[in-house]
Amino acid sequence: MDILTKKQERFYEKVRSHFTKYGVAPTVQELQKSLRLSSPHAVTQYLGALEKKGLLVRSRGEVRGIRLLGVTGAEAEVRVPVM
């Protein structure tokens, strides 16, 4: 696994803490707001970087389609179908 930048570490910790606190993956909008990022595109760039580094997997087309890799327990994966 590649080393994370400080910003990537902060982003990853925000995703991980959201899983821990709420039991579901954060949405792009939730991440954008909580990290005070200027656009949803910035969030997807961070998600893409973390995915390339093997820390998470995204299910495109799902609102909360983020699964953390190498994490066990309730925070590892929660998928909620959107109706």
C-alpha positions, 0 to 999 in steps of 0.5 A: 500500500502506498503512503497517504498524504496528510489530506488523504489521511484526514479524508480516510479518517473521516470516512472511517469515523462516519462508519463507526458513528452512524453504521453506514457509509457517508455520501459524497455530499456528507463528505463534501460538507464535513471536510469543507471541500469546494465540489463533489468532484474533489470528494470523488478524486479522494475516493479514487486515490484511496481506492487505487491505494487499496483502502476502499472499494466503491460501488458506483451507482450506489449512494452509500456504496463505499466499503473499507478494506482491511477493517473488520466489524460493523464499520467494514461494510454496510449497504443500504438499498435506495428505493 
